[in-house]
């Protein structure tokens, strides 16, 4: 997938480099569901990021609607692939 305007796009997640020198920002829209669903997704993504090899600079993760129902393993694999494409 080619990066468009800095975003690397996957099926469930879009990512780009952040402006921050380190850390991860989750941009989870209200459109994805109620607060319980959005917070569950953010918790799952935080655990995935915690166990990944740190990258230089910050990272912005923009989940798509399909990420809400995705299996943990699928999110983990997709995020790993997208980070390699950065």
C-alpha positions in Angstrom: 0.0 0.0 0.0 1.5 3.4 -0.9 1.5 6.1 1.7 -1.0 8.8 1.0 -0.4 12.1 2.7 1.9 10.3 5.2 -0.6 7.6 6.2 0.2 3.9 5.7 -3.2 2.2 5.2 -4.2 -1.3 6.2 -7.6 -3.0 6.3 -8.3 -2.2 10.0 -5.7 0.5 10.9 -4.0 3.5 9.4 -0.8 4.8 10.8 1.7 7.6 10.3 4.6 9.1 12.1 3.7 11.4 14.9 5.0 14.9 15.6 6.1 13.8 19.1 9.5 12.5 19.7 8.1 9.3 21.3 4.9 7.6 22.2 1.7 6.5 20.5 -1.5 8.6 19.9 -4.8 6.8 19.2 -7.3 8.7 17.2 -10.5 6.8 17.8 -13.6 8.4 16.4 -17.0 8.3 18.1 -18.3 6.8 14.8 -16.7 3.5 15.8 -19.1 2.9 18.6 -20.0 3.8 22.2 -17.4 4.6 24.8 -17.2 0.9 26.0 -16.3 -0.3 22.5 -13.8 2.6 21.8 -12.1 2.1 25.1 -11.8 -1.6 24.7 -10.2 -1.0 21.3 -7.7 1.5 22.8 -6.8 -0.9 25.6 -6.1 -3.7 23.1 -4.0 -1.4 20.9 -2.0 -0.2 24.0 -1.2 -3.8 24.9 0.0 -4.5 21.4 2.1 -1.4 21.3 3.6 -2.2 24.7 4.9 -5.5 23.4 6.3 -4.2 20.1 9.8 -3.1 19.5 10.0 0.7 20.0 10.3 2.8 16.8 12.1 6.1 16.4 9.7 9.0 16.9 6.0 9.0 17.7 3.3 7.1 16.1 -0.4 7.9 15.3 -2.8 5.1 15.0 -6.2 5.7 13.3 -8.4 2.6 13.6 -11.1 1.9 11.1 -14.6 0.5 11.9 -13.4 -3.1 11.1 -10.9 -2.9 14.0 -13.7 -3.0 16.6 -14.6 -6.6 15.7 -11.1 -7.8 14.7 -9.3 -10.5 16.7 -6.4 -9.4 18.8 -3.9 -11.4 16.8 -5.1 -9.8 13.5 -4.7 -6.3 14.9 -1.2 -7.3 16.2 -0.1 -8.7 12.8 -1.5 -5.8 10.8 0.1 -3.2 13.0 3.5 -5.0 12.8 3.2 -5.0 9.0 2.3 -1.4 8.8 5.1 -0.3 11.0 7.6 -2.0 8.7 6.1 0.0 5.8 6.8 3.3 7.5 
